[in-house]
Amino acid sequence: MGERYKGVFVEWIEEYSQFWQRCNWYTFHVIELELENDEVMGGVEFTVIVLGLGLRVRWNHTETEAAADIKRQVGEITEEG
């Protein structure tokens, strides 16, 4: 697989569109601040949400054995499909 694992990744969070869908539950954050040290996957993640809008920034600094195993599994699945 040529996809990179290490690096900085940014994800936009928007929680309003869920209200126009039929869901089993709805989650809305007025304020959320979260910092996670993910030792198993070799990353650090920061999430901030205010009134349903926010960002998640993740820095994968190390490709651990667990991360490499997941990449191998994804590669096997995509080759079969």
Secondary structure, DSSP 8 states (H G I E B T S, - for coil): -----SEEEEEEEE-SGGGGS--S-----SEEEEEEEETTTTEEEEEEEETTEEEEEEEE----HHHHHHHHHHHHHHHH-
